[in-house]
Amino acid sequence: MTRETGRGRGSATPRSVDVARLAGVSQKTVSRVFNDEPYVSADVRRRVLEAAEQLGYRLNNAARALASGRTRSIGVVTLGTALYGPASLLMGVERVVRDTGYALRVVNTMEGDPAGLAGAVDSLLDQGVDGIVISEPIDEEGVDGQSSLRLDVPVLVLGAPSPVTAPTVLTAGDGADLMARTATEHLLALGHVTVHHLAGPQRWYAARDRLKGWRATLADHDREIPPVAEGDWSAGSGYRAGRALAENGDVTAVFAANDDMAIGLIRALTEAGRRVPEDVSVVGFDDIPVAAYVTPPLTTVRQPFDTVAQEGLKRLVHTIENPDAEPLPPSAPPVDLIVRTSTAPPPSRTPPARGRRTASRPRGGTHRPSLPNGGPSPRS
């Protein structure tokens, strides 16, 4: 008597042959479905997956690794930080990898770590990963020729130029300069003569890209390029930079390289009596969850973390599973400017009327100073 597998407590572990029998297909077709191979109709794929779910079938990844020469795992090198951008990008990668059926192995690096990127990559290669994601690396001082790192697996680099050499190197999420251009264009379109920039630490490629986009936009519009204030991504550094910027009455617009610094900047401007946005407009970058709830709600550029992770991992998995095929082409990340109430046209500066004396009282009349709204002050 043949016992059905995978049904009821205590039954034997279901096998691919059981899935094939229930779905009415060959065992090879089951293998094609679970390896996500082409030339399987949608109806057949549905039947196989429904049969597998009904039986409680789980793919034996170890057996598949032996058969294919792959471990079905992807390694990720990321900077060990609680900063919103890198943390959100890592979460996006984790969500996408989970859906691909690959295991994820994460190694964190720290700023100042002597081993740095090279040590993290070696650790992942020792684990036999099929591909590596390098998420927002920084420029490691004292590392001579990072590009001399040579890997024999495909690599996806997020948000930076590639620091390694590999059979296939893919990049994604490298559109920060375009997003910075959009933020700067927004402020110029409101009528600001120029835009100041509160930059992130320049060891970060992301900070360099945002500075580059800001500077290029001002140059394209033939506007003055003010000196750059540099922070460290924290609200505290934005506050310190804001105290200095508040002393300059010519500052009417600031593009900050992330939202945390923008929030610290707004606090400093407000304490100095510079109203946002009436006196100074501020744009941030990231669209952190609190950005919509600060006072005033922050205009910012939203980073498409999930989109970047999804597109990048799709291309990486395609390269892993089709090593002889051409890589899938990249697509430009969306640019999403979230306009809230921290930006407005610059304060009006009405020039003196033609022929009117400003250094002394006009002849034949009484000088009456104007109120801020332009009307005459009442007589005492």
C-alpha positions in Angstrom: 0.0 0.0 0.0 1.3 3.4 -1.0 1.3 6.0 1.7 0.7 9.6 0.8 3.5 11.9 1.9 3.4 15.3 3.5 -0.2 14.9 4.8 -1.0 14.8 8.5 1.1 14.7 11.6 3.9 12.2 11.5 3.9 11.6 7.8 7.1 11.3 5.8 8.8 14.4 4.4 7.4 15.2 0.9 9.7 14.9 -2.1 9.7 16.6 -5.5 8.3 13.4 -7.0 5.3 13.7 -4.7 4.7 17.3 -5.9 5.1 16.2 -9.5 2.5 13.4 -9.0 -0.1 15.7 -7.4 0.4 18.5 -9.9 0.3 16.1 -12.9 3.7 17.1 -14.3 7.1 15.6 -14.6 9.8 15.8 -11.8 11.9 17.9 -14.2 9.1 20.4 -14.5 9.0 20.7 -10.7 12.7 21.4 -10.7 12.3 24.1 -13.4 9.6 25.8 -11.4 11.6 26.0 -8.2 14.7 27.1 -10.1 12.7 29.8 -11.7 13.7 28.7 -15.2 11.9 30.0 -18.3 9.6 28.1 -20.6 7.2 27.1 -17.9 3.6 28.2 -18.5 1.8 30.2 -15.8 -0.8 27.5 -15.4 1.8 24.8 -14.8 3.8 27.0 -12.4 0.6 27.6 -10.4 -0.3 23.9 -10.2 3.2 23.0 -9.0 3.3 25.8 -6.4 -0.2 24.8 -5.1 0.8 21.2 -4.9 3.9 22.0 -3.0 2.0 24.2 -0.6 -0.6 21.5 -0.1 2.0 18.9 0.7 4.2 21.2 2.8 7.1 20.6 0.4 10.3 22.6 1.0 13.1 22.7 -1.5 16.2 21.0 -0.3 18.7 23.8 -0.8 21.7 21.6 0.2 20.9 19.1 -2.5 20.3 21.8 -5.1 23.7 23.4 -4.1 25.5 20.1 -4.8 23.7 19.7 -8.1 24.2 23.3 -9.3 27.5 24.2 -7.7 25.8 27.2 -6.0 25.0 27.7 -2.3 21.9 29.8 -3.0 23.3 32.5 -0.7 24.1 36.2 -1.3 26.5 38.2 0.9 26.0 41.8 1.9 28.8 44.2 3.0 27.3 47.2 4.8 28.5 49.9 7.1 27.6 49.2 10.6 25.5 52.3 11.4 22.0 53.3 12.6 21.8 56.1 10.0 18.5 56.0 8.2 19.7 55.7 4.6 22.1 52.7 5.0 19.8 51.0 7.4 16.8 51.4 5.1 18.7 50.2 2.1 19.8 47.1 4.0 16.2 46.4 5.0 15.2 46.7 1.4 17.9 44.2 0.4 16.7 41.8 3.1 13.1 41.9 1.9 14.0 41.3 -1.7 16.5 38.5 -1.0 13.9 36.7 1.1 11.6 36.6 -1.9 14.3 35.2 -4.3 14.7 32.1 -2.2 18.4 32.9 -1.5 19.9 33.0 2.0 21.4 36.3 3.2 24.7 36.6 4.9 25.5 40.1 6.3 28.9 41.4 7.4 29.1 44.9 8.9 32.1 47.1 8.6 32.9 50.1 10.8 34.6 53.4 9.9 38.2 53.2 10.9 38.3 49.3 10.8 41.7 48.3 9.5 40.3 45.2 7.8 37.4 47.3 6.3 35.9 46.2 3.0 38.6 43.7 2.2 38.1 41.8 5.4 34.3 41.7 5.0 34.6 40.4 1.5 37.0 37.7 2.5 34.7 36.6 5.2 31.8 36.2 2.7 33.9 34.4 0.2 34.9 31.9 2.9 31.2 31.2 3.3 30.9 30.3 -0.4 28.3 33.0 -1.4 27.2 33.1 -5.0 27.2 36.9 -5.2 28.0 39.9 -3.1 26.2 43.2 -2.5 28.3 46.1 -1.4 25.9 48.7 0.1 27.0 52.3 0.2 30.7 51.9 0.9 32.8 54.9 2.0 36.2 55.9 0.8 38.5 54.1 3.1 41.5 56.3 3.9 44.8 54.5 3.8 43.6 51.7 1.5 45.7 51.8 -1.6 43.9 50.7 -4.7 40.7 49.2 -3.4 39.9 48.3 -7.0 42.7 45.7 -6.7 40.3 43.6 -4.7 39.5 40.8 -7.2 36.5 38.5 -6.8 35.3 35.5 -8.7 31.6 36.1 -8.0 29.2 38.7 -9.4 29.1 41.9 -7.4 26.3 44.5 -7.0 27.4 47.9 -5.7 24.7 50.2 -4.2 25.1 54.0 -4.2 28.8 54.2 -5.1 31.4 53.4 -7.8 32.7 49.9 -7.6 35.7 49.4 -5.2 36.4 45.9 -6.6 37.1 44.0 -9.7 34.9 41.0 -10.6 33.6 39.0 -13.6 30.4 41.1 -13.5 30.1 44.4 -11.6 26.6 45.9 -11.4 25.6 49.2 -9.9 22.3 50.6 -8.7 21.1 53.6 -6.6 23.8 55.9 -7.9 21.4 58.8 -8.8 22.0 61.0 -5.8 23.4 63.8 -7.9 20.2 64.0 -10.0 18.1 64.1 -6.8 20.4 66.9 -5.5 19.9 68.7 -8.7 16.1 68.4 -8.2 16.3 69.8 -4.7 18.4 72.8 -5.8 16.3 73.5 -8.9 13.2 73.6 -6.6 14.8 76.4 -4.5 15.9 78.3 -7.6 12.5 78.0 -9.2 11.0 79.7 -6.1 13.1 82.7 -6.8 16.1 82.3 -4.6 19.3 84.0 -6.0 21.5 81.1 -4.9 21.4 78.1 -2.6 23.7 77.2 0.3 24.7 73.6 0.9 25.1 71.7 4.2 27.0 68.7 3.0 27.6 65.3 4.6 31.1 63.9 5.4 33.1 63.7 2.3 34.4 60.2 2.9 30.9 59.1 1.8 30.3 58.8 -1.9 26.7 59.7 -1.3 27.7 63.0 0.3 30.0 63.7 -2.7 27.3 63.0 -5.2 24.8 65.3 -3.5 27.4 68.1 -3.3 28.3 67.5 -7.0 24.6 67.8 -8.0 24.1 71.0 -6.0 27.2 72.6 -7.4 26.5 71.6 -11.0 22.9 73.1 -10.8 24.2 76.4 -9.6 26.8 76.5 -12.3 24.3 75.6 -15.0 22.2 78.6 -13.9 25.2 80.9 -13.6 24.6 81.5 -9.9 27.1 82.2 -7.2 28.4 79.0 -5.5 28.6 79.7 -1.8 31.1 78.1 0.6 30.1 74.6 1.7 29.3 73.8 5.3 30.1 70.2 6.2 28.3 68.1 8.8 28.5 64.5 9.9 24.9 63.5 9.1 23.7 64.2 12.7 21.1 66.8 13.8 23.8 68.2 16.1 26.1 69.0 13.2 23.2 70.6 11.3 22.5 72.7 14.4 26.1 73.9 14.6 26.2 74.7 10.9 22.9 76.5 11.2 24.2 78.9 13.9 26.9 80.0 11.5 24.5 80.3 8.5 22.0 82.3 10.6 24.6 85.1 11.0 24.7 85.6 7.2 21.7 87.7 6.2 22.2 86.8 2.5 21.3 83.2 3.2 17.7 82.6 2.0 17.9 78.9 0.9 19.8 75.8 2.1 19.9 72.3 0.7 20.9 69.8 3.4 22.4 66.5 2.4 20.1 64.6 4.8 17.0 65.2 6.9 18.6 64.9 10.3 21.0 67.8 9.5 18.2 69.8 8.0 16.2 69.5 11.3 19.1 70.6 13.3 19.6 73.5 10.9 16.0 74.6 11.3 16.3 74.6 15.0 19.4 76.9 14.9 17.8 79.3 12.4 14.6 79.6 14.5 16.6 80.3 17.7 18.5 83.0 15.8 15.2 84.7 14.8 15.4 83.5 11.2 11.9 82.1 10.3 11.6 79.0 8.1 10.4 79.4 5.4 9.6 83.1 5.5 13.3 84.1 5.8 15.2 80.9 4.9 13.9 77.9 2.9 15.3 74.5 3.8 15.3 71.2 1.8 16.4 67.9 3.2 17.2 64.5 1.7 15.9 61.0 2.5 12.3 61.7 3.7 12.8 60.1 7.2 9.5 59.2 8.9 9.6 62.3 11.2 10.1 64.7 8.3 6.4 65.3 7.8 5.9 66.1 11.6 8.6 68.6 12.4 7.8 72.3 12.5 7.6 73.3 9.7 7.1 70.0 7.9 10.2 69.4 5.9 10.5 69.6 2.1 12.8 66.7 1.1 13.9 64.3 -1.6 12.6 60.8 -0.9 15.1 58.0 -1.5 13.7 54.9 -3.4 15.3 52.3 -1.2 13.0 49.5 -2.0 13.0 50.2 -5.7 16.8 50.3 -5.8 17.1 47.1 -3.8 14.5 45.3 -6.0 16.1 46.3 -9.3 19.6 45.6 -8.2 18.9 42.2 -6.7 16.9 41.2 -9.7 19.9 41.9 -11.9 22.4 40.2 -9.5 20.3 37.0 -9.3 19.9 37.0 -13.1 23.7 37.2 -13.5 24.3 34.4 -10.8 21.9 32.0 -12.5 22.7 33.0 -16.1 26.5 33.5 -16.1 26.8 33.4 -19.8 24.0 35.8 -20.6 24.2 39.6 -20.9 23.4 41.4 -17.6 20.0 43.0 -17.4 20.1 46.7 -18.2 19.8 49.2 -15.4 17.0 51.7 -15.1 17.2 55.2 -13.7 15.9 55.5 -10.1 12.8 57.7 -9.6 13.2 61.2 -8.3 10.5 62.1 -5.8 10.6 65.6 -4.4 8.2 65.9 -1.4 7.2 69.5 -1.2 6.0 70.5 2.3 6.1 73.9 4.1 9.8 74.4 4.8 10.2 76.1 1.4 8.8 79.3 0.0 9.8 82.3 -2.2 12.6 84.4 -0.7 11.7 87.4 1.4 10.9 90.5 -0.7 13.4 93.3 -0.6 11.7 96.3 -2.0 14.3 98.8 -3.5 14.0 102.5 -2.5 11.7 104.6 -4.6 13.3 106.4 -7.4 14.5 109.9 -6.3 13.9 109.2 -2.6 16.6 110.0 -0.2 17.4 107.2 2.3 20.3 108.8 4.2 18.5 111.9 5.4 15.0 113.2 5.8 13.4 114.5 2.7 13.0 118.2 2.5 9.7 119.8 3.3 8.3 116.9 5.2 8.5 114.7 8.3 10.3 111.4 8.1 8.0 108.6 9.2 9.7 105.1 9.4 7.9 102.2 7.9 6.5 99.2 9.6 7.7 95.7 8.4 4.5 95.4 6.3 5.4 98.6 4.4 2.8 100.9 6.0 3.7 104.1 7.9 4.0 104.0 11.7 1.3 105.8 13.7 2.1 109.2 15.1 3.0 109.2 18.8 
